[in-house]
Amino acid sequence: MRIRFALLSLCLASGLSAQSVQSVVLPDAPSAVLLGSTTTDQDVSSSSERTDVASLSETDQVPVQATDPKHGDGAKPAPAQELDANGNVIPLDKRQPQRILGFMPNFRSVSGGSKPHPPGWEYNFKIATRQSFDYSSFLFLGLTSISAEGINSHPVLGKGVDGFYAYTWRGFLDKTDGTYLQAWLLPSLLHEDTRYYALGKGHKVVIRALYVISRQGVTRTYGGSQTPNIAGLGGKVLTQVISRYYYPAGSTDFSVLATKFGYSAMRDIAFTSIREFYPDIAAHYIHKHQQKAAQQAARDAASSATP
């Protein structure tokens, strides 16, 4: 019972802290680039204004606003472009947006070649808080609760409105417990950087798929070395152990907890697969869109030149 009240207090405190966090800004701008920007890398790299990445240490992935030289200083700035550690624009197929498809939170991924924010107690807590209380998290929580109630995952929790409520608040605790344990507490204690560093284009699809699966058991240290993912796996285990205090009898058997652990691992693998391959897919369709736009512009120019 004490643990249950402690968890509820932690969630409330974290929710308040999410409102007061102002020292670190995690922009959503990269998703606009991946979803439909027609600005080419060459256009941005030719801009006369460029911000030194090393001087901007307050963001994990730093977007840079480039002014369009054709319209002067008063023009609307071009879409934000992310720079690597050397100040060069990161190619589309290596960029990790803050939101995949403009919706799915992707705050714990690092673009290829970028200079990520150093992890630590404060930074990890802010990332975990934003992920836990992001609006999309509540939408996914509602969908999973409806699904669990529909298939009667835990019969003891009941059906209908009462059953949906029982699944929802327990699912919320499961989600926040897991996020804070795996993204803040354990990584900070063990100095593990559990953010996702994509393998990226240039490797076979099979190799990249195996790499995605391996991230369940392997992660990075603060120094960049490979290490067993104790924070990730340990956080999943502790989440299930803690859940025994707020799930009724019949939902806390070892087999039930093991099944929930397995589902948690599979969800992580599925989402990590999206993070690995999404930049390739987005870059492909953006370049395809740019080519069509250029061809259409050429046709329009040719037709207007015809007497």
KEKE-925447 format. One line per 2 residues: their letters; for each residue x, y, z of N, C-alpha, C, CB. Coordinates in steps of 0.001 Angstrom, whole numbers, plus 500000, padded with zeros to 6 digits. Glycine has a CB too. Layout:
A	X/Y/Z/X/Y/Z/X/Y/Z/X/Y/Z ~ ... $
// end
This chain:
MR	500834/498795/500000/500000/500000/500000/500869/501256/500000/499056/500005/501221 ~ 501998/501226/500755/502892/502379/500774/503492/502638/499406/503998/502173/501793 $
IR	503829/501551/498733/504413/501705/497403/503404/502309/496450/504906/500360/496868 ~ 502146/501878/496582/501092/502407/495699/500953/503904/495879/499744/501716/495976 $
FA	500919/504372/497164/500800/505802/497394/502039/506539/496921/500555/506084/498864 ~ 503205/505910/497061/504444/506542/496587/504422/506726/495086/505662/505713/496989 $
LL	503903/505702/494393/503835/505787/492935/502888/506892/492498/503392/504450/492341 ~ 501727/506962/493161/500772/508004/492808/501355/509384/493066/499473/507827/493590 $
SL	502108/509517/494165/502732/510793/494469/503766/511158/493425/503369/510757/495841 ~ 504537/510128/492990/505552/510359/491960/504920/510850/490664/506350/509080/491699 $
CL	503794/510237/490260/503115/510639/489029/502629/512075/489118/501940/509708/488736 ~ 502032/512438/490300/501526/513793/490455/502660/514802/490436/500731/513921/491747 $
AS	503746/514466/491137/504887/515378/491172/505498/515522/489805/505935/514897/492160 ~ 505545/514424/489058/506130/514472/487721/505278/515313/486798/506294/513066/487150 $
GL	503940/515205/486941/503052/516003/486116/503248/517486/486362/501616/515623/486373 ~ 503446/517857/487666/503687/519255/487964/505017/519715/487423/503625/519494/489444 $
SA	506020/518830/487528/507344/519208/487041/507359/519377/485547/508369/518182/487446 ~ 506484/518637/484834/506438/518771/483378/505982/520161/482978/505509/517719/482770 $
QS	505166/520805/483833/504688/522138/483518/505754/523176/483799/503430/522452/484305 ~ 506656/522872/484767/507631/523866/485171/508953/523731/484463/507849/523790/486626 $
VQ	509115/522705/483661/510381/522497/482972/510523/523536/481871/510472/521061/482392 ~ 511526/524380/481982/511726/525399/480975/513164/525477/480497/511300/526724/481507 $
SV	514082/524857/481216/515489/524991/480870/515884/524195/479652/516330/524578/482016 ~ 515124/523148/479313/515437/522345/478137/514239/522337/477214/515836/520905/478530 $
VL	514436/522704/475970/513362/522716/474984/513610/521628/473980/513249/524082/474287 ~ 512639/520770/473792/512768/519687/472828/511847/519989/471657/512431/518303/473472 $
PD	512386/520567/470604/511529/521028/469508/510931/519907/468703/512297/521916/468600 ~ 509771/520191/468113/509119/519229/467238/509401/519534/465769/507618/519219/467493 $
AP	510221/520548/465509/510419/521018/464144/510952/519980/463177/511334/522159/464157 ~ 511868/519059/463597/512391/518107/462611/511327/517314/461895/513321/517166/463270 $
SA	510172/517067/462544/509138/516286/461880/508584/517020/460672/508018/515959/462851 ~ 508556/518352/460718/508085/519109/459574/509009/518912/458377/507976/520590/459924 $
VL	510290/518754/458651/511251/518524/457576/511029/517160/456953/512689/518642/458095 ~ 510795/516156/457807/510654/514800/457304/509306/514558/456655/510861/513818/458414 $
LG	508312/515365/456990/506973/515099/456484/506660/515792/455166/505973/515509/457499 ~ 507328/516878/454863/506916/517504/453618/507742/518674/453186/505544/517929/453727 $
ST	508906/518902/453761/509716/520038/453357/510255/519828/451968/510853/520268/454335 ~ 510212/520863/451169/510770/520794/449827/512093/521528/449754/509794/521369/448812 $
TT	512631/521947/450903/513921/522607/450931/515015/521563/450849/514077/523466/452197 ~ 515911/521680/449921/516975/520698/449750/518117/520992/450697/517475/520682/448304 $
DQ	518940/519972/450918/520097/520141/451775/521053/521185/451201/520817/518808/451963 ~ 521147/521254/449841/522047/522210/449231/521571/523640/449480/522168/521941/447737 $
DV	520238/523847/449454/519708/525181/449697/520086/525676/451078/518197/525191/449535 ~ 519996/524763/452054/520267/525168/453429/521750/525377/453644/519737/524131/454411 $
SS	522578/524477/453086/524007/524569/453315/524591/525814/452682/524703/523343/452783 ~ 523899/526397/451671/524397/527595/451032/523988/528861/451761/523920/527650/449621 $
SS	523170/528731/452785/522739/529901/453545/523912/530556/454234/521679/529520/454569 ~ 523889/531867/454340/525004/532597/454924/524979/532575/456435/525001/534012/454442 $
ER	523878/532135/457010/523779/532110/458461/523767/530684/458951/522530/532849/458938 ~ 524665/530369/459912/524738/529035/460476/525115/529146/461939/525749/528155/459708 $
TD	524423/528385/462758/524677/528424/464188/525608/527306/464597/523376/528335/464965 ~ 526578/527633/465415/527525/526635/465885/526813/525671/466820/528728/527299/466591 $
VA	526833/524370/466510/526123/523374/467317/526703/523284/468715/526177/522005/466647 ~ 528005/523445/468826/528639/523289/470131/528162/524341/471116/530146/523357/469996 $
SL	527716/525510/470620/527267/526573/471511/525838/526392/471962/527412/527898/470840 ~ 525108/525441/471357/523712/525209/471713/523611/523895/472433/522799/525223/470472 $
SE	523832/523902/473728/523889/522657/474489/522605/522339/475209/524997/522714/475474 ~ 521545/523102/474951/520312/522905/475692/519325/521985/475006/519670/524210/475937 $
TD	519641/521492/473819/518718/520592/473151/519410/519331/472742/518096/521253/471950 ~ 518651/518244/472684/519204/516962/472282/519539/516979/470804/518230/515828/472597 $
QV	518650/517509/470000/518854/517572/468568/518536/519000/468154/517967/516521/467798 ~ 519514/519711/467643/519425/521152/467491/518953/521539/466111/520752/521790/467774 $
PV	517767/522126/465975/517335/522635/464685/517883/524037/464469/515803/522632/464584 ~ 518236/524375/463249/518785/525689/462953/517896/526372/461930/520243/525584/462439 $
QA	517523/527614/462202/516691/528368/461287/517576/529043/460250/515836/529406/462043 ~ 517280/528829/458985/518043/529455/457909/517177/530496/457223/518543/528401/456890 $
TD	517722/531713/457030/516971/532784/456379/517113/532663/454876/517452/534171/456858 ~ 516011/532788/454181/516029/532694/452731/516673/533949/452163/514600/532500/452165 $
PK	517839/533839/451489/518533/535032/450987/517749/535746/449894/519901/534651/450459 ~ 516765/535093/449260/516021/535715/448185/515050/536775/448693/515276/534667/447406 $
HG	514687/536685/449948/513652/537584/450461/514164/538512/451554/512492/536782/450988 ~ 515427/538424/451904/515979/539343/452884/515687/538922/454306/515448/540718/452652 $
DG	516063/539827/455235/515961/539509/456657/514525/539398/457133/516676/540550/457467 ~ 513589/540081/456464/512208/540064/456933/511409/538898/456418/511533/541317/456548 $
AK	512028/537996/455675/511300/536879/455098/511022/535814/456145/512076/536283/453935 ~ 510051/534989/455849/509740/533869/456724/510882/532876/456685/508415/533195/456316 $
PA	511427/532426/457844/512582/531532/457839/512245/530190/457230/513105/531338/459244 ~ 513276/529581/456655/513119/528254/456081/512917/527240/457191/514338/527878/455218 $
PA	512389/526045/456892/512198/525026/457914/513504/524718/458639/511631/523756/457292 ~ 513412/524390/459915/514599/524118/460713/515342/522918/460170/514228/523892/462172 $
QE	516659/523036/460140/517504/521949/459674/518421/521538/460809/518320/522362/458418 ~ 518646/520252/460951/519480/519746/462028/520913/519568/461543/518925/518419/462566 $
LD	521865/520037/462355/523270/519978/461995/523983/518901/462789/523937/521326/462218 ~ 525055/518359/462183/525848/517364/462891/526894/518056/463757/526520/516394/461900 $
AN	527772/517276/464378/528760/517831/465303/529731/518770/464608/529528/516714/465976 ~ 529865/518675/463283/530779/519536/462528/530075/520731/461899/531468/518736/461448 $
GN	528792/520898/462164/528055/522021/461619/527473/521788/460249/528923/523189/461569 ~ 527524/520565/459754/526957/520236/458446/525525/519737/458593/527817/519179/457733 $
VI	524711/519988/457577/523319/519533/457622/523269/518011/457580/522503/520132/456449 ~ 522517/517424/458492/522377/515970/458539/521447/515522/457421/521842/515503/459921 $
PL	521844/514530/456623/520979/514057/455531/519637/513560/456064/521675/512935/454741 ~ 518627/513635/455209/517287/513221/455609/517249/511793/456115/516335/513372/454457 $
DK	518022/510894/455459/517937/509491/455838/518674/509175/457135/518480/508638/454733 ~ 519212/510193/457814/519848/509992/459113/519176/510795/460210/521311/510358/459040 $
RQ	518146/511557/459856/517478/512409/460836/516398/511675/461597/516887/513609/460160 ~ 516414/511814/462898/515363/511277/463757/514458/512429/464171/515961/510547/465010 $
PQ	513198/512444/463708/512294/513538/464093/511869/513398/465543/511055/513566/463182 ~ 511502/514515/466153/510981/514466/467517/509638/513746/467568/510840/515879/468083 $
RI	508897/513782/466439/507629/513057/466343/507581/512354/464998/506405/514017/466517 ~ 507415/511061/465022/507289/510287/463788/505881/510491/463234/507582/508764/464037 $
LG	505814/510843/461948/504546/511177/461287/503858/512354/461958/503613/509968/461284 ~ 504640/513158/462682/504084/514321/463343/503248/514006/464562/503272/515080/462391 $
FM	503251/512753/465012/502357/512349/466095/503060/511493/467154/501178/511587/465526 ~ 503724/510434/466709/504320/509492/467654/505564/510102/468306/504680/508167/466944 $
PN	505621/510189/469634/506774/510799/470309/508051/509985/470078/506501/510928/471818 ~ 509115/510690/469770/510402/510053/469484/511507/510853/470159/510654/509947/467947 $
FR	511290/511188/471435/512194/512077/472153/513501/511413/472565/511509/512611/473365 ~ 513551/510095/472507/514735/509382/472987/515501/508711/471849/514332/508340/474020 $
SV	515556/509385/470715/516345/508905/469578/517343/509981/469189/515431/508534/468369 ~ 518482/509558/468639/519555/510481/468268/519823/510355/466777/520849/510199/469087 $
SG	519839/511488/466080/520125/511482/464645/521584/511095/464394/519821/512865/464025 ~ 521816/510435/463264/523158/509999/462930/524101/511174/462728/523129/509141/461690 $
GS	525222/511161/463444/526217/512216/463311/525981/513425/464183/526280/512649/461919 ~ 524846/513489/464878/524551/514664/465704/525315/514601/467022/523037/514772/465972 $
KP	525342/515730/467702/525986/515810/469008/524892/515821/470071/526903/517082/469119 ~ 524572/514676/470653/523446/514610/471591/523754/515308/472903/523071/513167/471861 $
HP	522700/515728/473558/522837/516343/474878/523390/515306/475852/521469/516905/475383 ~ 524358/515670/476692/524904/514710/477670/523806/514215/478606/526049/515356/478491 $
PG	523687/512906/478795/522668/512390/479721/523054/512661/481159/522459/510888/479516 ~ 522085/512611/482038/522325/512845/483456/521011/512844/484210/523068/514171/483674 $
WE	521071/513007/485516/519877/512933/486345/518800/513919/485895/520238/513192/487791 ~ 519178/515191/485757/518180/516210/485418/517651/516023/484004/518775/517608/485567 $
YN	518563/515822/483059/518136/515689/481662/517274/514446/481468/519355/515632/480732 ~ 517681/513316/482037/516907/512083/481906/515512/512242/482506/517641/510918/482581 $
FK	515427/512972/483633/514128/513166/484271/513197/513985/483377/514301/513857/485632 ~ 513730/515007/482738/512910/515853/481877/512419/515083/480654/513697/517088/481439 $
IA	513294/514255/480089/512886/513447/478945/511801/512452/479353/514096/512706/478350 ~ 511996/511773/480492/511006/510799/480969/509676/511464/481272/511519/510082/482214 $
TR	509717/512666/481839/508490/513384/482171/507736/513788/480915/508804/514617/483013 ~ 508470/514297/479929/507787/514705/478705/507166/513509/478003/508754/515420/477766 $
QS	507873/512391/477992/507330/511213/477334/506128/510659/478092/508405/510142/477202 ~ 506181/510686/479410/505096/510127/480223/503810/510924/480095/505511/510068/481678 $
FD	503916/512251/479975/502730/513099/479993/502463/513758/478643/502876/514161/481056 ~ 503058/513238/477595/502758/513725/476255/501324/513360/475891/503750/513144/475220 $
YS	500650/514230/475143/499241/514000/474825/499026/512672/474109/498706/515135/473969 ~ 499978/512288/473259/499819/511044/472518/499848/509824/473431/500904/510924/471469 $
SF	500549/509940/474564/500593/508820/475505/499210/508492/476050/501541/509134/476656 ~ 498403/509518/476286/497056/509292/476811/496135/508713/475737/496470/510601/477357 $
LF	496362/509102/474493/495569/508514/473417/495874/507031/473263/495832/509244/472099 ~ 497163/506689/473286/497541/505281/473212/497033/504517/474431/499064/505142/473097 $
LG	497057/505164/475588/496549/504529/476809/495071/504200/476656/496769/505444/478034 ~ 494307/505119/476085/492893/504861/475872/492658/503700/474922/492218/506094/475344 $
LT	493447/503644/473849/493296/502552/472885/493652/501207/473497/494163/502805/471662 ~ 494742/501156/474242/495140/499882/474856/494148/499450/475933/496548/499996/475459 $
SI	493589/500418/476658/492608/500075/477700/491326/499529/477083/492289/501308/478568 ~ 490879/500151/475983/489689/499650/475293/489938/498242/474761/489289/500595/474139 $
SA	491128/498026/474197/491465/496699/473664/491506/495658/474771/492814/496738/472935 ~ 492154/496010/475890/492268/495061/476998/490894/494718/477571/493172/495632/478101 $
EG	490033/495735/477693/488680/495479/478193/487884/494649/477192/487951/496805/478483 ~ 488106/494905/475899/487354/494191/474873/487688/492711/474818/487608/494810/473532 $
IN	488982/492388/474940/489389/490977/474880/489412/490343/476261/490765/490846/474230 ~ 489029/491131/477292/488927/490615/478660/490266/490042/479131/487830/489538/478746 $
SH	491331/490886/479011/492679/490442/479367/492763/489982/480815/493678/491558/479126 ~ 492118/490724/481709/492094/490369/483127/490627/490307/483566/492912/491407/483998 $
PV	490002/489147/483498/488579/489044/483826/488214/489625/485181/488160/487619/483784 ~ 489155/489574/486131/488858/490058/487468/488628/491565/487483/489983/489695/488416 $
LG	489091/492278/486464/488911/493733/486417/487534/494131/485893/489985/494360/485548 ~ 486798/493191/485332/485436/493465/484911/485324/493962/483485/484828/494457/485820 $
KG	484077/494289/483103/483767/494735/481751/483014/496071/481808/482932/493663/480998 ~ 482752/496630/480640/481985/497868/480571/482769/499076/481037/480741/497742/481384 $
VD	482037/500101/481485/482661/501353/481912/483568/501131/483109/481597/502395/482249 ~ 483083/500342/484089/483899/500072/485271/485180/499331/484891/483100/499257/486298 $
GF	485060/498389/483980/486238/497655/483536/487220/498556/482800/485828/496499/482644 ~ 486694/499428/481935/487565/500356/481200/488317/501259/482170/486742/501209/480207 $
YA	487643/501775/483186/488296/502623/484182/489379/501836/484933/487254/503189/485178 ~ 489056/500587/485283/490024/499769/486018/491282/499521/485185/489391/498429/486426 $
YT	491115/499276/483895/492271/499075/483020/493047/500382/482815/491817/498512/481663 ~ 492324/501502/482719/492967/502767/482364/493914/503267/483443/491920/503816/482091 $
WR	493446/503339/484703/494320/503904/485714/495478/502964/486033/493532/504213/486975 ~ 495244/501670/485924/496361/500740/486122/497346/500803/484955/495838/499304/486289 $
GF	496806/500955/483744/497673/501100/482590/498511/502363/482673/496857/501104/481321 ~ 497915/503443/483214/498663/504685/483381/499836/504482/484341/497739/505804/483895 $
LD	499591/503796/485449/500682/503530/486388/501739/502628/485762/500140/502891/487670 ~ 501308/501619/485016/502274/500759/484327/503173/501588/483410/501544/499667/483513 $
KT	502544/502478/482646/503282/503271/481659/504256/504230/482324/502315/504050/480777 ~ 503796/504964/483323/504671/505944/483964/505753/505263/484788/503858/506886/484847 $
DG	505404/504170/485493/506425/503417/486224/507546/502990/485286/505805/502184/486908 ~ 507151/502372/484178/508136/501855/483237/508999/502951/482640/507449/501098/482136 $
TY	508385/504078/482296/509138/505171/481681/510149/505763/482642/508195/506255/481196 ~ 509728/506046/483863/510654/506653/484822/511754/505675/485236/509892/507135/486059 $
LQ	511425/504402/485324/512446/503420/485695/513459/503220/484577/511796/502088/486050 ~ 512973/503126/483320/513842/502794/482203/514519/503998/481565/513062/502073/481174 $
AW	513951/505183/481739/514521/506365/481093/515157/507346/482066/513462/507068/480314 ~ 514856/507188/483368/515413/508142/484333/516189/507465/485463/514301/508981/484921 $
LL	515488/506747/486353/516113/506270/487580/517273/505309/487322/515082/505596/488445 ~ 516999/504192/486667/518048/503191/486465/519165/503673/485537/517442/501924/485906 $
PS	518852/504317/484401/519952/504827/483570/520839/505825/484301/519396/505475/482326 ~ 520227/506677/485146/521015/507667/485877/521887/507007/486931/520102/508699/486529 $
LL	521372/505978/487586/522158/505252/488587/523303/504473/487956/521263/504303/489370 ~ 523024/503837/486820/523992/502944/486184/524822/503619/485101/523280/501768/485597 $
HE	524538/504884/484834/525232/505630/483770/525094/504923/482422/526726/505804/484120 ~ 523858/504544/482110/523549/503938/480818/522767/504932/479966/522748/502621/481000 $
DT	523187/505089/478732/522504/505958/477784/521545/505100/476973/523518/506708/476857 ~ 520277/505079/477380/519296/504188/476766/518584/504818/475568/518276/503772/477794 $
RY	519062/505968/475100/518496/506537/473876/518848/505636/472690/519020/507989/473643 ~ 518071/505779/471613/518286/504910/470465/519185/505585/469432/516948/504525/469831 $
YA	520270/504904/469086/521197/505338/468046/521022/504389/466869/522691/505356/468560 ~ 520378/504863/465814/520064/504001/464674/521329/503522/463970/519167/504739/463685 $
LG	521283/502309/463468/522403/501783/462688/522472/502490/461347/522270/500257/462488 ~ 521324/502710/460725/521241/503552/459547/521508/502876/458228/522162/504642/459689 $
KG	521290/503656/457184/521454/503197/455816/522899/502797/455569/521018/504280/454824 ~ 523085/501812/454661/524424/501318/454377/524647/499923/454902/525446/502238/454958 $
HK	523686/499425/455675/523731/498063/456198/522532/497285/455642/523728/498062/457767 ~ 522672/495990/455557/521582/495156/455062/520395/495229/456013/522046/493696/454889 $
VV	519213/495052/455441/517992/495137/456235/518002/494102/457361/516758/494938/455341 ~ 518490/492904/457064/518525/491850/458084/519428/492265/459243/519016/490516/457473 $
IR	520582/492847/458908/521511/493285/459951/520877/494366/460809/522821/493799/459333 ~ 520186/495278/460173/519526/496358/460923/518404/495812/461791/518973/497423/459965 $
AL	517661/494834/461294/516589/494225/462080/517156/493515/463312/515783/493234/461216 ~ 518261/492794/463115/518898/492120/464250/519443/493135/465244/520027/491196/463766 $
YV	519943/494243/464741/520439/495301/465621/519308/495853/466481/521086/496433/464799 ~ 518137/496050/465866/516971/496543/466610/516636/495594/467761/515749/496700/465670 $
IS	516603/494309/467465/516282/493316/468500/517353/493313/469592/516150/491903/467877 ~ 518609/493464/469188/519711/493411/470155/519657/494556/471148/521042/493430/469433 $
RQ	518993/495674/470790/518943/496829/471702/518133/496529/472955/518349/498041/470990 ~ 517364/495444/472944/516681/495050/474175/517674/494586/475232/515667/493944/473891 $
GV	518781/493996/474781/519771/493475/475727/521059/494254/475791/520085/492084/475389 ~ 521275/495186/474851/522528/495941/474791/522212/497418/474645/523424/495453/473618 $
TR	522958/498262/475345/522815/499708/475224/524187/500351/475339/521851/500268/476302 ~ 524224/501658/475491/525486/502388/475597/525709/502887/477017/525509/503564/474618 $
TY	526972/503064/477365/527314/503765/478596/527371/505258/478304/528667/503256/479180 ~ 527509/506060/479338/527654/507494/479132/528871/507801/478272/527761/508215/480470 $
GG	529887/506924/478324/531087/507138/477548/531003/506631/476121/532222/506499/478222 ~ 529900/505972/475762/529717/505503/474394/530050/504044/474173/530535/506314/473491 $
SQ	530477/503325/475202/530797/501898/475065/529522/501065/475134/531792/501448/476164 ~ 529594/499844/474602/528466/498922/474659/528415/498253/476035/528570/497857/473535 $
TP	527208/498071/476549/527044/497461/477868/525700/496748/477930/527153/498526/478992 ~ 525555/495742/478787/524242/495102/478938/523181/496112/479337/524307/493980/479976 $
NI	522004/495993/478744/520918/496941/478988/520197/496600/480293/519922/496942/477806 ~ 520899/496793/481380/520321/496482/482693/519176/497436/483007/521399/496560/483798 $
AG	519320/498699/482627/518270/499682/482911/516984/499331/482172/518733/501094/482521 ~ 517102/498934/480906/515916/498615/480127/515222/497360/480599/516274/498470/478692 $
LG	515981/496276/480721/515391/495006/481161/514988/495061/482627/516374/493853/480935 ~ 515855/495651/483448/515529/495759/484872/514306/496618/485121/516702/496322/485634 $
GK	514150/497682/484313/512974/498530/484462/511693/497795/484131/513098/499745/483590 ~ 511737/496940/483107/510549/496149/482751/510198/495174/483873/510785/495376/481429 $
VL	511214/494535/484438/510968/493579/485518/510393/494295/486743/512273/492835/485894 ~ 511006/495404/487145/510531/496136/488315/509117/496678/488112/511482/497280/488636 $
TQ	508798/497063/486895/507441/497537/486607/506420/496450/486906/507322/497985/485141 ~ 506720/495224/486507/505800/494120/486767/505740/493774/488255/506213/492892/485963 $
VI	506875/493865/488929/506891/493586/490373/506044/494616/491118/508346/493590/490918 ~ 506221/495886/490781/505459/496950/491448/503964/496825/491147/505972/498337/491006 $
SR	503629/496367/489942/502216/496273/489566/501443/495288/490440/502094/495864/488111 ~ 502128/494409/491129/501446/493454/492010/500721/494157/493159/502451/492448/492573 $
YY	501120/495395/493452/500519/496119/494562/499238/496845/494165/501509/497106/495121 ~ 498955/496980/492866/497713/497659/492499/496860/496844/491520/498030/499010/491893 $
YP	497287/495622/491207/496423/494699/490461/495815/493705/491450/497226/493949/489328 ~ 494558/493344/491279/493916/492409/492219/494457/490999/492071/492405/492399/492011 $
AG	494162/490185/493068/494581/488782/493028/494010/488110/491787/494129/488034/494307 ~ 494806/487280/491175/494397/486641/489939/495022/487297/488726/492903/486663/489817 $
ST	495550/488523/488910/496228/489232/487828/497708/489425/488130/495566/490581/487585 ~ 498168/488782/489195/499561/488975/489599/500334/487656/489632/499620/489641/490968 $
DF	499773/486611/489024/500513/485356/488946/501750/485529/488079/499622/484231/488390 ~ 502722/484666/488285/503972/484777/487536/503736/484689/486036/504945/483691/487970 $
SV	502859/483809/485621/502604/483651/484186/502009/484919/483585/501665/482468/483938 ~ 501114/485582/484349/500504/486824/483867/501556/487919/483749/499368/487276/484808 $
LA	502397/488050/484780/503437/489068/484769/504453/488801/483666/504133/489128/486123 ~ 504778/487527/483445/505724/487182/482383/505144/487525/481010/506087/485684/482448 $
TK	503838/487305/480853/503193/487658/479588/503226/489164/479364/501746/487152/479562 ~ 502953/489944/480404/503001/491398/480290/504423/491874/479979/502492/492052/481586 $
FG	505419/491235/480568/506814/491566/480277/507120/491301/478801/507772/490751/481185 ~ 506641/490172/478294/506876/489837/476897/506227/490832/475954/506366/488453/476604 $
YS	504978/491233/476261/504301/492231/475434/505062/493559/475458/502852/492437/475918 ~ 505580/493924/476613/506331/495165/476727/507567/495135/475844/506725/495418/478176 $
AM	508284/494014/475846/509473/493880/475009/509111/493923/473529/510207/492578/475332 ~ 508012/493275/473148/507607/493273/471743/507193/494669/471280/506459/492287/471525 $
RD	506512/495421/472156/506155/496799/471795/507400/497637/471572/505282/497437/472887 ~ 508401/497454/472422/509646/498195/472264/510329/497845/470948/510585/497913/473435 $
IA	510361/496577/470610/510997/496153/469357/510258/496732/468158/511038/494615/469261 ~ 508928/496715/468212/508137/497248/467104/508393/498738/466919/506644/496995/467340 $
FT	508383/499488/468017/508594/500925/467895/510030/501246/467505/508241/501621/469198 ~ 510979/500483/468019/512378/500703/467650/512600/500414/466173/513304/499828/468504 $
SI	511888/499445/465622/511973/499158/464187/511514/500368/463377/511122/497917/463826 ~ 510451/501017/463846/509972/502228/463166/511047/503308/463226/508650/502740/463808 $
RE	511665/503474/464387/512705/504493/464529/513908/504202/463636/513152/504587/465982 ~ 514207/502945/463427/515353/502578/462593/515094/502846/461118/515699/501114/462793 $
FY	513916/502504/460625/513666/502551/459184/512876/503779/458727/512933/501317/458770 ~ 512258/504498/459643/511447/505650/459239/512239/506712/458478/510819/506276/460454 $
PD	513459/507086/458909/514201/508108/458151/514425/507723/456691/515541/508364/458809 ~ 514702/506443/456410/514890/505993/455024/513612/506193/454216/515314/504510/454986 $
IA	512500/505770/454789/511219/505860/454082/510839/507317/453853/510108/505137/454871 ~ 510994/508140/454893/510650/509558/454767/511511/510234/453714/510808/510273/456112 $
AH	512827/509966/453731/513724/510582/452750/513358/510155/451335/515183/510213/453050 ~ 512991/508888/451157/512622/508386/449836/511421/509137/449283/512322/506889/449898 $
YI	510385/509280/450081/509170/509923/449595/509342/511430/449452/508013/509623/450527 ~ 510171/512037/450299/510415/513470/450164/511182/513765/448880/511189/514002/451381 $
HK	512224/512976/448596/512978/513171/447359/512093/512902/446141/514218/512255/447334 ~ 511229/511897/446255/510317/511594/445158/509370/512772/444923/509516/510304/445456 $
HQ	508869/513354/446012/507987/514512/445897/508723/515695/445278/507428/514898/447271 ~ 509985/515899/445666/510770/516998/445120/511002/516815/443618/512110/517109/445853 $
QK	511262/515587/443198/511472/515320/441775/510203/515608/440979/511914/513864/441560 ~ 509054/515180/441490/507792/515441/440804/507517/516933/440723/506639/514733/441513 $
AA	507816/517640/441833/507593/519081/441836/508492/519773/440814/507840/519655/443234 ~ 509755/519311/440721/510683/519904/439754/510243/519616/438328/512103/519377/439979 $
QQ	509774/518400/438068/509298/518048/436729/508066/518852/436355/508990/516557/436647 ~ 507165/519038/437303/505970/519819/437048/506331/521271/436775/505003/519721/438226 $
AA	507293/521803/437530/507727/523179/437314/508342/523339/435929/508732/523601/438392 ~ 509118/522319/435497/509729/522377/434162/508659/522343/433072/510716/521207/433968 $
RD	507636/521513/433259/506549/521442/432281/505786/522765/432220/505587/520290/432627 ~ 505543/523358/433399/504837/524620/433428/505641/525713/432727/504535/525021/434864 $
AA	506952/525702/432971/507809/526702/432342/507834/526524/430827/509231/526618/432907 ~ 507870/525241/430395/507905/524972/428955/506596/525395/428287/508173/523480/428694 $
SS	505474/525112/428947/504177/525456/428369/503967/526960/428314/503060/524810/429164 ~ 504475/527677/429331/504326/529130/429338/505217/529784/428302/504640/529690/430713 $
AT	506344/529112/427933/507261/529669/426941/506775/529410/425518/508656/529082/427128 ~ 505867/528447/425360/505356/528125/424019/504394/529216/423570/504650/526734/424006 $
P	504612/529809/422373/503731/530884/421891/502338/530372/421559/504336/531551/420660 $
// end
